[in-house]
Amino acid sequence: MLSAPPEPMHQMRFRCARGELVVSVGVDPPSWLAPTGQALVDLLDLASDWDSYGAWAVEPSHVCAAFQVLLLTMRHDTPAPAVVPTNRGHVQLEWHVGGIDLEIETLSMQRLLVSFEDASSGDEWEGEVVSDLTPLVEYIGQLS
């Protein structure tokens, strides 16, 4: 049986003062990848107390978790999320597009807190996502 040759890959490098994150991507990366990847890595430059209220520094594991979720759930035409640090050292990804509000907070490498609301349909959901990313794929698909 013949199989298709693997898609050519190249590396994107996202640098910050504490190092860099290297991601292997196809030759035609989605437009959201570069700005979102850099925004995620930039969070690593925030020192403890970055908000002057005792916020924790953003943990590298949360940046990696957010990046992994995006790579597994985003489509090529999905708009880039806003990337926001939380005061507990987590990462929050936010979309507020076309009456849809979607927020994803990294609680750990395996746990996410998700809040979804669609003003036009009245659909809303909030809860933890642990291993099955199907709800995220569906919600993110509605943004595209």
C-alpha positions in Angstrom: 0.0 0.0 0.0 1.3 3.4 -0.9 1.1 6.3 1.5 1.5 10.0 1.0 4.9 11.5 1.7 5.0 13.4 5.0 4.2 17.1 4.8 7.5 19.2 4.9 8.1 20.8 8.2 10.0 23.8 9.4 10.6 25.3 12.8 9.2 28.5 14.3 11.2 30.0 17.1 9.6 32.2 19.8 12.2 33.9 22.0 12.0 35.6 25.4 14.5 36.6 28.0 14.3 33.2 29.7 14.9 31.2 26.5 12.9 30.1 23.5 10.1 27.8 22.4 10.6 25.9 19.2 7.6 24.5 17.3 7.6 22.3 14.2 5.0 23.4 11.8 4.0 22.8 8.2 5.2 25.0 5.4 1.9 27.0 5.5 1.4 27.8 9.2 -1.9 29.4 10.1 -1.9 33.2 10.5 -2.7 33.0 14.2 0.3 31.0 15.1 3.1 33.6 15.0 1.4 36.4 17.0 -0.2 33.9 19.5 3.0 32.0 19.9 5.0 35.1 20.6 2.3 36.5 23.0 2.5 33.2 25.0 6.2 33.2 25.2 6.2 36.9 26.2 4.3 35.9 29.3 7.4 34.2 30.6 9.1 37.5 31.0 6.6 38.6 33.6 8.2 38.6 37.0 6.3 37.8 40.2 4.1 40.6 41.3 3.7 41.8 37.7 0.3 43.3 38.6 1.6 44.9 41.8 -1.0 42.8 43.8 1.2 39.8 44.4 0.6 37.9 41.1 2.7 34.8 40.5 5.1 34.6 37.6 3.6 32.6 34.7 4.7 29.0 34.8 6.4 27.6 31.6 4.2 24.5 31.9 1.1 26.6 31.5 2.5 28.3 28.4 3.2 24.9 26.9 -0.2 23.6 27.9 -1.9 26.6 26.2 0.2 26.1 23.1 -0.6 22.4 22.9 -4.3 23.0 23.3 -4.2 25.6 20.4 -2.2 23.3 18.2 -4.7 20.5 18.8 -7.9 22.4 18.5 -7.5 25.5 16.3 -8.3 25.5 12.6 -6.3 27.4 9.9 -9.0 30.1 9.7 -9.6 30.5 13.5 -9.0 34.0 14.8 -6.1 34.5 17.2 -7.1 34.5 20.8 -6.2 37.2 23.3 -3.5 35.8 25.6 -3.8 36.8 29.2 -1.8 36.0 32.3 -3.7 35.1 35.5 -2.6 36.1 38.9 -2.0 32.4 39.8 0.6 31.9 37.1 -1.8 30.4 34.6 -2.6 31.3 31.0 -6.0 32.3 29.8 -6.9 32.3 26.1 -9.9 34.5 25.2 -12.1 35.1 22.1 -14.9 37.6 22.0 -16.1 37.3 18.4 -19.5 37.6 16.7 -21.5 37.3 20.0 -19.4 34.3 21.1 -17.3 34.5 24.3 -14.9 31.6 24.8 -12.3 31.6 27.6 -9.9 28.8 28.3 -7.7 28.8 31.4 -4.8 26.3 32.0 -5.1 24.7 35.4 -2.4 22.2 34.7 -0.9 20.4 31.7 -4.0 18.1 31.7 -6.7 20.3 33.1 -8.5 23.3 31.5 -11.3 25.5 32.8 -13.6 26.5 29.9 -16.3 29.0 29.7 -18.4 29.3 26.5 -21.4 31.6 25.7 -23.1 32.2 22.4 -25.4 35.3 22.7 -27.3 34.5 19.6 -28.3 31.0 20.4 -28.3 31.3 24.2 -26.0 28.3 24.5 -23.6 28.4 27.4 -21.3 25.9 29.1 -18.7 26.1 31.9 -16.6 23.4 33.3 -13.3 21.5 33.4 -11.9 19.7 30.4 -9.5 17.0 31.3 -8.6 14.8 28.4 -11.4 14.9 25.8 -10.9 18.1 23.8 -14.0 17.5 21.7 -16.0 20.4 23.3 -13.1 22.8 22.6 -12.9 21.8 19.0 -16.7 22.4 18.6 -16.6 25.8 20.4 -13.4 27.0 18.5 -15.0 25.8 15.3 -17.9 28.2 15.9 -15.4 31.1 16.0 -14.1 30.3 12.5 
